[in-house]
Amino acid sequence: MSALVSGNRLLGALTPALQEALRPHLETMSLDRGTVLHECDEPVEHVYFPHDGMVSMVAVLSNGATAEVNSIGAEGVAGASAALARRPATTRALVQMAATLSRMESGRFRAAAAEHPQFRTAVDRATDAMLSQSQQFGACNLIHQMEARLARWILSCHDRVLGDEVQLTQEFLGEMLGVRRTTVTEVAGALQDRGLIRYRRGAITVTDRDRLE
């Protein structure tokens, strides 16, 4: 896939000349849901620019429990902060919804950021936006009831898919929200009873986005 016609909005906002300069260093691939891009506390070998789908940044606790702390779609880049700082990742990055992504080797990414101020500015803005979103996620998880947390998470996924159906399992929802599968079933059922979603095994269909918001 050409960077010039990329679905990734960060790359797409760069000048044509800069896109051409980056093109040889971008490798595009399609990855299935559940693919781990980098692991917590391990070096980040590549940064990833999603064209579609969704990447979850997941906190891994000492007891093995997990919870999503952020998500990245076609608006951003995964792994940029750790790659620029030459430090291990603080979260696990995994493909939450099957995605096409372009990746760049971390050393080449650092060189490009140093060589091209426009690219570094775009990456910094995307990183700032992701930090702001993480803060909002944290506030949501602390203050809001589970029904509101699930609604927010479904909307975040809905923003990044074509159509109204989001492919999600109860187990995956539970891991992302840090709750038991039975809790997901109960809360999703309540949203369905109110006519906001349709819920079946492995998929959620948004039927009333305005009310879900």
Backbone bond lengths (Angstrom), bond angles and torsions (degrees), N, CA, C in turn:
res aa  C-N    CA-C-N  psi(-1)  N-CA   C-N-CA  omega(-1)  CA-C   N-CA-C  phi
1 M - - - 1.477 - - 1.520 109.23 -
2 S 1.279 117.47 131.42 1.456 121.42 -179.90 1.512 111.34 -73.07
3 A 1.340 116.13 137.91 1.457 119.66 175.18 1.518 110.95 -60.23
4 L 1.353 116.74 -27.99 1.456 120.33 -177.82 1.522 111.90 -67.46
5 V 1.321 117.16 -28.05 1.464 119.68 179.69 1.534 109.43 -114.23
6 S 1.301 115.75 24.97 1.458 121.39 -176.82 1.514 111.41 -63.38
7 G 1.339 115.64 144.89 1.449 120.06 171.40 1.508 111.72 -78.01
8 N 1.330 117.98 -13.15 1.458 120.42 178.50 1.524 109.81 -74.97
9 R 1.314 115.55 120.79 1.461 119.69 -172.59 1.526 112.44 -73.44
10 L 1.322 117.75 -27.39 1.465 119.66 176.66 1.529 109.30 -64.21
11 L 1.335 117.11 -49.52 1.461 120.28 178.12 1.523 111.30 -66.24
12 G 1.331 116.37 -39.63 1.455 120.48 -177.08 1.507 113.67 -65.65
13 A 1.350 118.09 -22.46 1.461 121.31 -178.93 1.527 112.38 -83.92
14 L 1.337 117.71 -9.10 1.462 120.94 180.00 1.530 110.21 -75.15
15 T 1.313 116.06 158.85 1.462 119.80 177.60 1.531 109.37 -64.35
16 P 1.340 117.89 152.23 1.474 119.86 177.33 1.519 112.88 -54.72
17 A 1.336 117.03 -38.78 1.472 119.74 -179.72 1.520 111.20 -63.78
18 L 1.334 116.81 -40.18 1.457 120.29 -179.75 1.532 110.71 -71.13
19 Q 1.312 116.86 -38.54 1.459 119.53 175.29 1.524 111.04 -59.51
20 E 1.331 116.27 -41.58 1.460 120.25 178.81 1.525 110.60 -63.76
21 A 1.330 117.22 -37.33 1.464 120.87 179.92 1.530 111.31 -67.28
22 L 1.334 116.68 -33.71 1.465 120.88 -178.27 1.523 112.93 -84.51
23 R 1.325 116.31 -23.59 1.457 121.42 -172.45 1.536 114.02 -50.12
24 P 1.345 120.44 -45.78 1.468 119.20 -177.49 1.530 114.25 -64.53
25 H 1.327 116.55 -16.62 1.462 120.70 -175.74 1.529 112.72 -100.67
26 L 1.325 116.93 3.79 1.461 122.27 -179.17 1.524 110.01 -106.46
27 E 1.304 115.31 127.44 1.466 121.86 176.53 1.523 108.03 -114.42
28 T 1.325 117.37 121.60 1.458 121.33 -175.75 1.516 110.73 -100.17
29 M 1.341 115.95 138.84 1.464 121.92 -176.63 1.522 109.85 -149.38
30 S 1.319 115.41 159.26 1.462 121.93 173.51 1.521 108.13 -109.20
31 L 1.326 116.98 131.10 1.459 121.99 -175.90 1.522 110.24 -126.52
32 D 1.321 116.23 144.64 1.452 122.43 -179.46 1.518 111.77 -82.02
33 R 1.317 114.99 159.70 1.459 121.00 175.79 1.522 109.91 -58.05
34 G 1.322 115.94 137.41 1.450 121.47 179.75 1.513 114.77 94.84
35 T 1.345 117.76 -8.76 1.458 120.55 178.54 1.524 109.95 -67.72
36 V 1.334 116.81 129.01 1.466 121.58 178.81 1.523 109.26 -87.42
37 L 1.325 117.14 124.38 1.461 122.24 179.27 1.523 111.07 -86.29
38 H 1.304 116.65 -42.21 1.461 121.01 170.59 1.522 108.76 -153.27
39 E 1.312 115.28 155.00 1.460 121.51 -174.88 1.525 109.84 -104.46
40 C 1.311 115.42 151.05 1.462 121.56 177.70 1.531 110.39 -59.21
41 D 1.326 116.66 137.09 1.469 124.69 177.36 1.526 113.54 69.68
42 E 1.319 117.72 12.80 1.455 120.82 176.38 1.528 109.78 -116.21
43 P 1.338 117.70 156.95 1.473 120.28 -179.87 1.529 111.25 -60.98
44 V 1.322 115.46 147.53 1.460 121.78 176.38 1.520 107.42 -94.28
45 E 1.332 116.47 108.57 1.463 121.10 -176.66 1.528 112.45 -82.22
46 H 1.333 116.81 -28.73 1.464 121.86 -179.30 1.517 109.86 -140.08
47 V 1.329 115.97 153.17 1.464 121.46 166.79 1.524 107.08 -105.03
48 Y 1.339 116.24 152.78 1.469 121.52 -172.38 1.527 110.66 -126.59
49 F 1.332 114.77 133.52 1.460 122.32 177.09 1.530 107.73 -112.02
50 P 1.338 119.04 101.13 1.472 120.12 -179.61 1.525 111.89 -67.86
51 H 1.316 116.17 139.00 1.467 121.99 172.07 1.527 110.47 -95.34
52 D 1.309 115.61 -28.85 1.468 122.09 177.43 1.529 106.48 -156.56
53 G 1.335 116.09 -175.03 1.462 118.93 -178.96 1.517 111.76 69.26
54 M 1.338 115.49 -156.99 1.457 119.32 -172.77 1.522 110.01 -156.90
55 V 1.330 115.83 137.32 1.464 122.88 176.71 1.525 108.12 -112.18
56 S 1.328 116.77 131.24 1.460 121.70 177.43 1.519 110.15 -100.38
57 M 1.332 115.87 136.69 1.445 122.03 170.63 1.532 106.03 -99.03
58 V 1.332 116.09 118.67 1.460 121.27 -167.75 1.523 110.29 -119.89
59 A 1.342 115.69 126.42 1.456 121.01 173.49 1.530 108.93 -77.80
60 V 1.318 116.20 135.92 1.469 122.06 178.99 1.523 107.82 -114.36
61 L 1.344 116.49 117.17 1.455 121.44 -177.32 1.522 110.89 -85.18
62 S 1.334 115.81 167.31 1.459 120.66 -175.57 1.528 112.58 -63.77
63 N 1.332 117.12 -25.30 1.469 120.25 179.07 1.530 112.47 -89.24
64 G 1.334 115.98 5.12 1.456 120.46 179.00 1.508 114.64 92.11
65 A 1.328 117.95 -9.51 1.464 121.25 177.84 1.530 109.78 -66.58
66 T 1.320 116.33 151.99 1.460 121.14 -179.03 1.527 110.59 -130.34
67 A 1.325 115.30 155.99 1.464 121.26 173.99 1.516 108.03 -156.09
68 E 1.334 115.67 139.64 1.455 120.35 178.37 1.517 110.50 -71.36
69 V 1.337 116.47 134.87 1.458 121.01 176.55 1.523 111.90 -114.09
70 N 1.324 116.95 -11.34 1.460 120.36 176.63 1.517 108.98 -169.00
71 S 1.320 115.89 167.22 1.462 121.31 176.04 1.519 108.79 -142.62
72 I 1.322 115.69 150.78 1.461 121.63 -175.64 1.521 108.21 -133.25
73 G 1.322 115.55 132.52 1.451 121.22 175.53 1.510 110.11 -122.07
74 A 1.314 116.27 -148.90 1.463 121.60 -175.73 1.521 113.06 -66.90
75 E 1.335 117.25 -6.95 1.460 119.23 -179.44 1.519 113.01 -82.92
76 G 1.347 118.49 -11.92 1.453 117.71 -168.53 1.507 116.22 -142.05
77 V 1.337 114.29 -153.68 1.463 122.76 -175.87 1.522 108.16 -145.65
78 A 1.315 116.68 140.26 1.466 122.54 179.90 1.518 110.01 -105.26
79 G 1.334 115.35 131.90 1.455 121.38 175.42 1.513 114.79 92.92
80 A 1.326 118.33 3.65 1.465 121.36 -173.03 1.526 112.43 -65.20
81 S 1.332 117.40 -46.62 1.468 120.10 -174.97 1.516 111.83 -61.56
82 A 1.337 116.26 -47.60 1.464 120.04 -179.65 1.520 110.98 -65.20
83 A 1.330 116.73 -39.59 1.461 119.96 -179.56 1.524 111.21 -64.73
84 L 1.330 116.99 -43.76 1.461 120.06 -179.38 1.523 111.54 -66.76
85 A 1.327 116.77 -35.93 1.462 121.27 -178.08 1.524 112.73 -85.92
86 R 1.342 117.55 -5.31 1.466 122.51 -177.22 1.533 111.28 55.32
87 R 1.315 115.90 42.60 1.468 120.83 179.57 1.522 109.73 -123.60
88 P 1.343 116.86 161.40 1.465 119.43 176.74 1.528 110.78 -64.48
89 A 1.305 115.63 157.52 1.467 121.06 177.98 1.520 110.48 -67.86
90 T 1.314 117.45 143.51 1.466 121.74 176.95 1.524 111.85 -93.80
91 T 1.332 116.82 -10.09 1.460 121.70 178.40 1.525 109.42 -138.25
92 R 1.311 115.73 163.18 1.459 121.73 170.09 1.525 107.91 -85.21
93 A 1.324 117.08 137.09 1.463 121.25 175.31 1.517 107.95 -111.92
94 L 1.319 116.61 121.92 1.451 119.61 178.61 1.509 110.79 -136.18
95 V 1.317 114.87 151.54 1.457 121.15 178.62 1.525 107.92 -72.86
96 Q 1.322 115.76 115.50 1.457 120.83 -178.54 1.521 111.86 -85.83
97 M 1.344 115.92 -37.40 1.457 122.26 174.22 1.519 107.37 -129.48
98 A 1.324 116.81 134.34 1.463 121.58 -176.34 1.520 110.44 -41.60
99 A 1.335 116.41 133.97 1.458 119.49 -168.87 1.524 111.88 -143.23
100 T 1.328 114.47 153.44 1.446 122.61 165.58 1.524 106.93 -102.42
101 L 1.326 116.40 127.97 1.456 121.13 -176.56 1.520 109.65 -135.52
102 S 1.329 115.61 152.07 1.461 121.01 168.10 1.522 107.52 -107.41
103 R 1.325 115.79 133.77 1.454 118.52 179.48 1.522 110.60 -117.31
104 M 1.342 114.58 154.15 1.451 122.35 178.73 1.518 108.02 -133.37
105 E 1.311 116.96 134.93 1.451 121.10 178.88 1.525 109.46 -60.43
106 S 1.323 117.12 140.58 1.467 121.29 -170.84 1.526 113.16 -59.52
107 G 1.330 117.23 -41.43 1.457 119.16 178.77 1.512 111.89 -63.48
108 R 1.325 117.08 -41.08 1.461 121.51 177.67 1.526 109.90 -66.36
109 F 1.327 116.93 -36.42 1.463 121.85 177.93 1.524 110.52 -62.19
110 R 1.333 117.29 -45.26 1.465 120.36 178.66 1.530 111.03 -63.00
111 A 1.329 115.63 -41.27 1.464 119.19 179.18 1.526 111.37 -63.76
112 A 1.332 116.48 -41.84 1.463 120.51 -179.93 1.523 110.94 -65.25
113 A 1.336 116.51 -39.93 1.465 120.44 179.25 1.525 111.06 -65.09
114 A 1.337 116.44 -35.77 1.464 120.23 178.88 1.527 111.65 -74.57
115 E 1.321 116.33 -33.84 1.463 121.28 -175.32 1.518 113.37 -81.88
116 H 1.338 116.53 -30.66 1.467 120.55 -173.07 1.538 110.18 -122.07
117 P 1.334 118.52 99.67 1.466 121.39 -178.03 1.530 113.31 -56.34
118 Q 1.340 118.12 -36.27 1.460 119.36 -179.49 1.526 110.64 -64.01
119 F 1.310 116.56 -39.76 1.461 120.98 178.47 1.522 110.36 -64.88
120 R 1.329 117.95 -45.66 1.458 121.45 179.46 1.530 110.89 -61.59
121 T 1.327 117.00 -40.86 1.472 120.48 178.69 1.522 110.56 -62.98
122 A 1.342 117.25 -43.29 1.461 120.70 179.80 1.528 110.99 -63.12
123 V 1.332 116.06 -41.57 1.469 120.30 178.65 1.524 110.32 -65.50
124 D 1.329 117.19 -43.66 1.472 120.71 179.85 1.524 111.16 -61.67
125 R 1.330 117.24 -40.50 1.465 120.11 179.43 1.525 110.79 -65.84
126 A 1.336 116.72 -41.10 1.470 120.10 178.09 1.521 110.68 -64.56
127 T 1.335 116.26 -38.49 1.468 120.51 179.26 1.524 110.46 -67.18
128 D 1.334 117.10 -41.42 1.469 120.84 177.85 1.526 110.47 -62.19
129 A 1.335 116.59 -41.95 1.463 120.43 179.43 1.525 110.66 -63.87
130 M 1.338 116.78 -39.05 1.453 120.15 179.19 1.525 111.14 -66.87
131 L 1.342 117.36 -38.30 1.459 120.95 176.69 1.523 110.72 -63.13
132 S 1.335 116.72 -43.61 1.454 120.54 178.17 1.527 110.71 -61.45
133 Q 1.329 116.13 -40.48 1.461 120.26 178.57 1.521 110.95 -65.36
134 S 1.330 117.13 -39.71 1.467 120.63 178.51 1.523 110.61 -61.49
135 Q 1.328 116.62 -40.42 1.455 120.41 178.21 1.526 111.02 -63.77
136 Q 1.344 115.84 -39.91 1.454 120.34 177.81 1.527 110.96 -66.23
137 F 1.332 116.80 -41.32 1.463 121.18 176.54 1.524 110.20 -58.89
138 G 1.344 115.45 -44.91 1.463 119.35 -179.34 1.518 112.15 -61.06
139 A 1.338 115.93 -43.14 1.461 119.89 178.39 1.523 110.85 -64.23
140 C 1.335 116.34 -41.40 1.467 121.12 178.93 1.525 110.50 -60.60
141 N 1.329 116.54 -46.53 1.462 120.57 -177.80 1.521 112.26 -66.17
142 L 1.338 116.67 -29.80 1.456 120.65 -178.50 1.523 112.33 -81.05
143 I 1.327 116.56 -38.61 1.467 120.80 -169.65 1.524 113.10 -99.64
144 H 1.325 117.66 -38.52 1.453 120.67 -170.73 1.525 112.90 -85.54
145 Q 1.319 115.19 152.12 1.454 121.43 174.66 1.529 109.39 -72.10
146 M 1.343 115.99 165.38 1.456 120.67 -175.26 1.527 112.29 -59.43
147 E 1.309 118.43 -35.45 1.462 120.67 -179.92 1.521 110.58 -60.82
148 A 1.328 117.71 -43.53 1.459 121.32 178.78 1.526 110.93 -68.92
149 R 1.318 117.45 -37.31 1.466 120.81 179.09 1.529 110.54 -64.32
150 L 1.334 116.39 -42.73 1.462 119.25 179.19 1.526 110.54 -67.08
151 A 1.331 117.03 -40.18 1.460 120.75 178.50 1.529 110.51 -60.51
152 R 1.312 116.95 -44.32 1.466 121.30 178.88 1.524 110.83 -61.04
153 W 1.327 116.02 -41.47 1.465 120.33 -177.40 1.528 111.01 -68.89
154 I 1.332 116.83 -41.02 1.468 120.24 177.55 1.526 110.13 -63.00
155 L 1.332 117.65 -42.61 1.458 121.37 179.36 1.530 111.30 -62.91
156 S 1.318 116.40 -38.89 1.456 120.26 178.56 1.527 110.84 -61.88
157 C 1.329 116.11 -40.86 1.465 120.65 176.11 1.527 111.32 -68.23
158 H 1.325 116.06 -42.45 1.465 121.92 -178.17 1.527 111.14 -60.14
159 D 1.336 116.74 -34.23 1.455 121.28 178.45 1.524 112.08 -60.63
160 R 1.323 116.92 -22.27 1.463 121.03 -168.54 1.520 113.71 -114.34
161 V 1.312 117.81 13.08 1.465 120.49 177.85 1.523 109.48 -123.60
162 L 1.328 115.52 157.57 1.456 121.20 171.89 1.522 107.86 -88.14
163 G 1.312 117.20 125.97 1.456 119.90 -176.83 1.512 111.46 92.30
164 D 1.314 115.98 -170.21 1.467 121.18 -172.92 1.521 113.89 -108.38
165 E 1.341 118.07 -4.22 1.458 119.92 -178.33 1.522 110.71 -97.29
166 V 1.338 114.97 132.17 1.460 122.61 178.17 1.521 107.89 -115.80
167 Q 1.343 117.08 124.80 1.458 121.21 -179.31 1.521 109.81 -81.51
168 L 1.333 116.29 107.64 1.464 121.99 -177.02 1.522 109.42 -145.18
169 T 1.320 116.58 141.93 1.456 120.72 173.95 1.527 109.44 -104.06
170 Q 1.320 115.90 159.86 1.462 120.34 177.12 1.517 111.04 -60.63
171 E 1.328 116.31 -41.06 1.468 119.82 -179.07 1.525 110.89 -61.38
172 F 1.339 115.32 -43.54 1.458 119.73 -178.03 1.528 110.38 -68.16
173 L 1.314 116.71 -42.20 1.463 119.85 176.76 1.516 111.03 -59.10
174 G 1.324 116.38 -43.39 1.452 120.61 179.13 1.522 112.14 -60.99
175 E 1.331 116.64 -42.77 1.455 120.21 178.94 1.522 111.08 -64.02
176 M 1.317 117.10 -43.32 1.456 120.57 -177.76 1.528 112.27 -66.74
177 L 1.326 116.23 -36.25 1.460 120.21 -177.71 1.522 112.70 -92.75
178 G 1.335 117.07 -7.66 1.454 120.67 179.32 1.511 113.40 71.21
179 V 1.351 117.30 34.42 1.470 121.27 -179.59 1.527 108.79 -132.73
180 R 1.331 115.29 172.05 1.453 120.60 179.27 1.528 111.05 -76.78
181 R 1.330 114.27 155.48 1.460 120.82 179.13 1.524 111.19 -57.47
182 T 1.331 117.37 -38.35 1.464 120.43 -178.76 1.527 111.54 -63.05
183 T 1.340 116.25 -33.44 1.463 120.13 178.24 1.523 110.20 -67.49
184 V 1.338 116.53 -41.52 1.462 120.57 177.80 1.521 110.15 -60.66
185 T 1.331 116.56 -44.98 1.462 121.38 -179.80 1.523 110.90 -58.80
186 E 1.321 116.07 -45.23 1.473 121.00 -178.12 1.525 111.63 -65.07
187 V 1.332 116.85 -47.27 1.466 120.37 -175.99 1.523 110.75 -71.48
188 A 1.354 117.88 -42.08 1.467 120.34 177.43 1.521 110.45 -62.18
189 G 1.335 116.78 -36.96 1.460 120.38 176.96 1.514 112.10 -62.93
190 A 1.337 116.19 -37.98 1.467 119.89 178.57 1.531 110.92 -66.11
191 L 1.333 116.91 -40.42 1.463 120.12 177.91 1.526 110.56 -66.12
192 Q 1.327 116.45 -35.95 1.459 120.03 178.11 1.523 110.92 -68.58
193 D 1.312 117.34 -40.90 1.467 121.27 179.52 1.533 111.13 -61.03
194 R 1.320 116.70 -28.84 1.468 120.91 179.69 1.526 111.76 -87.75
195 G 1.334 117.17 -0.16 1.456 120.70 176.03 1.519 114.69 80.87
196 L 1.341 117.51 18.55 1.459 120.21 -177.99 1.528 112.10 -88.62
197 I 1.331 115.37 -31.30 1.462 120.50 179.97 1.527 109.18 -141.52
198 R 1.339 115.73 164.88 1.461 122.17 164.20 1.511 106.87 -114.75
199 Y 1.312 115.49 131.86 1.457 119.54 -172.70 1.511 110.22 -124.15
200 R 1.305 116.26 123.56 1.460 122.01 172.59 1.516 107.67 -136.79
201 R 1.302 116.16 167.10 1.453 120.20 -175.58 1.535 110.94 -56.09
202 G 1.319 116.07 119.76 1.454 121.36 175.19 1.513 115.71 87.68
203 A 1.342 118.37 -1.17 1.469 118.76 -177.59 1.521 111.26 -155.97
204 I 1.317 115.35 145.72 1.464 123.51 173.60 1.521 107.54 -125.35
205 T 1.329 116.62 130.86 1.460 121.97 175.98 1.521 108.78 -110.77
206 V 1.323 116.22 124.35 1.468 121.08 177.66 1.524 107.96 -78.65
207 T 1.321 117.29 119.36 1.463 121.92 -177.68 1.530 112.87 -106.45
208 D 1.340 117.74 -19.11 1.469 120.45 179.01 1.526 108.00 -148.22
209 R 1.319 115.92 85.21 1.459 120.32 -175.24 1.522 112.07 -63.98
210 D 1.321 118.13 -41.08 1.466 120.83 -178.12 1.516 110.95 -57.73
211 R 1.315 117.19 -46.59 1.472 120.15 -179.35 1.525 110.87 -72.81
212 L 1.315 117.34 -31.58 1.463 119.50 176.59 1.530 110.06 -65.34
213 E 1.318 116.67 -39.49 1.464 120.75 174.98 1.539 111.14 -61.70
